[in-house]
């Protein structure tokens, strides 16, 4: 697991792509009243999973409602249908980019040392 987004605040909105950017953004809003230590949380994109059976179930239900025998039994999925649904999910997820993130790393930063190294003009 490797963090791609960082924050020192809540994880509601993530846009800092480095620890240094997150620390700077955090300290900048504190306007000089800094804590000794800043805790930086790292986030990675959530791994998306989806069940092909769910797609197939919804599709067959829709088809049965629109075109099926109103007095008949619902259509049972065939093995071929199940394989096709799983293949569709695999193709879609291969190019889908999740917005949702999950915390995967925490780093503590000595604020004074960080400012001296990265923003000495703030001292």
N, C-alpha and C positions, 0 to 999 in steps of 0.2 A: 504494500500500500504506500502510496506516495501522494502527499498533499499537493494540490494545485492552486488552492485559494486559501487566504489567510485573513484572520481578523483578531483584534484585541477586544472587540465588543461582542454582542450577540451574533449568532450565525444567521440572522434574518436576511441580511443582504451581504453578499460576498463579492468583492471586486478586486481586492489586493492580491496580486499574483506572486508576492514574495513576503517573507517575514519582515524585511526592512520597510516595505511599503505599508504594511499593516501597523507597525510600530509608529512610523511617521504620521500616518493618518490619525491614529489614536492620540498621540501626544499633541498633535496640532489642535485638536478640539478641546484639550484640557487647558490650553492657554497658559502654560508655564507652571501649573500646579500639578506636578507629576508624582506618581508613586515611585517607590524605590525599584520595584520589580513590575514588569509588564508580562502578563501571560498571553501568549499568542497561540491561537487555536488554528490548526490546519485542517482543511477539508478536502475530500476527494468526491468525485461524482459517484452517485449511487449506481451500483450495478443493477440494471433493469432486467427483470425476468417477467415472462408472460406465458400463460398456459394456452397452447394451441387449441386445446379442448374447449376453452371458453369461447373463442372465436367461432369454432365449429358449432357449438351449442346454440349460440345466438343466431348464427346464419340459418341453421336448420329450423329453428323456431320461427324465424321470419318467413322462410320459404313455406313452411307448413301453414302458417297463418294466411299467407297470400295465395298459395297455390294448392295446398293439400286438401285432402278429404276432411271436411269439418267433423265427420263422425268417425274418422279413422284414427289409428294410433299415430303418435309422432314418429318421424323418420329416425331410425337408428343410424348413427354414423358407421360407415364402412372403414376398414383398415386403410384403404386408399385415401379416403377423406381425412382420416386422422394424420396420415403421413403428410398430406398436402398442407394441412393446417399448421403442423409443426414446422414444415419448410418455410411457410409464409412468415411465421414468427421469427425464425432464424434470420431470414433476409431483412425483415424490418428492423430487428434489434441490432443488426450489424451496422446499420447506418444511422440509428437513432442516438441522439446525444441528450442525455439526461440533464435537466437543470438542477434537480434536487441533489443535495450534497449530504455527506455524513462526516462527522468529525472523526479524524483518524490519527491526529498527532497534536501534542501540546509542547510548547517551548517556552521557557522563562528567559526574560531578557533583563539585564541590569540596565535600568533606564539611564542613569548617569553615564555609564560607559558607552552606551549606544549613542547618546547625544554627542558626547565628545568625539566619537569616531565618525558619525554620519551627519550631524547637524551642529557643528561647533558654533555656528552663527546664532544659535538659540541661547547660548550661554551669556 
